[in-house]
Amino acid sequence: MSKPTPGPWRASHDSHGRFQLIADGIPLDPERDGAQPGEGAANAALIAAAPDLLAALESVIPFLEFKERQGVLTDAARAAVAKAKAGGAK
C-alpha cells in the first residue's frame, strides 16, 4: 500500500464552508496534481483508523503516567488526544 500524505494535517473549512483537511498547506484531494498513485487510499485508511488510534493512545496514558519520570511522552500523548478531541475544524 502507498504511504499517506506526510503531516502535519489540520482540519479546516474552505471558502464555501465545507470541511477539508490540509496537509503541508495543501488541501487533501486525491485528484490534485502531484498526488502519488494510491495516496488517496492511504489517506482514507489513516483517517478510518483514527478512532482506533485515539482509543489506543488514551489507553496507554495511565501506563505512561505511572512509568515515565520526565513526562515528555505523557505530555505528547495528552496533547495529541486533546488535538484529536478539539471539536473538528478550526
C-alpha positions in Angstrom: 0.0 0.0 0.0 1.1 3.6 -0.7 2.1 5.9 2.1 -0.3 8.6 3.3 0.4 12.3 2.7 3.0 13.5 5.2 1.7 15.6 8.0 1.1 17.8 9.8 -2.6 17.7 8.9 -5.1 20.1 10.2 -8.9 20.4 9.9 -10.3 23.5 8.2 -13.2 24.9 6.2 -12.9 26.0 2.6 -14.3 29.3 1.3 -17.7 27.7 0.8 -17.8 26.5 4.4 -17.1 22.8 3.5 -14.9 20.7 5.8 -11.5 19.9 4.4 -8.2 18.5 5.6 -5.0 20.4 4.9 -1.6 18.8 4.7 1.6 20.9 4.4 -0.6 23.8 3.4 -2.4 21.9 0.6 -6.0 20.6 0.8 -6.0 16.8 0.7 -7.5 16.0 -2.6 -6.7 12.6 -4.2 -7.1 14.1 -7.7 -4.7 17.0 -7.1 -1.6 17.4 -9.2 1.4 15.6 -7.8 -0.6 13.1 -5.8 1.2 9.7 -5.8 -0.8 6.6 -7.0 -2.6 5.2 -4.1 -2.1 8.2 -1.9 -5.8 9.0 -1.6 -6.5 5.4 -0.5 -3.7 5.6 2.1 -5.1 8.8 3.4 -8.5 7.3 3.7 -7.1 4.3 5.6 -5.3 6.6 8.0 -8.5 8.6 8.6 -10.5 5.4 9.0 -8.0 4.2 11.6 -8.1 7.4 13.6 -10.7 6.4 16.2 -8.9 3.2 17.0 -5.5 5.0 17.2 -7.1 7.6 19.5 -8.6 4.9 21.8 -5.2 3.0 21.9 -3.3 6.2 22.8 -5.9 7.1 25.5 -5.5 3.6 27.0 -1.7 3.9 27.3 -1.7 7.3 29.0 -2.2 5.8 32.5 0.8 3.5 31.9 2.9 6.4 30.8 1.9 8.4 33.8 3.0 5.5 36.1 6.2 4.6 34.3 7.6 7.9 32.9 9.8 10.1 35.1 10.1 13.3 32.9 6.6 13.3 31.5 7.7 14.0 27.9 5.8 11.1 26.3 2.8 11.6 28.6 2.7 15.3 27.6 2.9 14.4 23.9 0.2 11.8 24.3 -2.1 14.2 26.1 -1.5 16.9 23.5 -2.3 14.5 20.7 -5.5 13.4 22.4 -6.6 17.0 23.1 -5.9 17.9 19.4 -8.0 15.0 18.3 -10.9 15.9 20.6 -10.7 19.7 19.8 -14.1 19.5 18.1 -13.3 19.5 14.4 -12.2 22.2 12.1 -10.5 25.4 13.2 
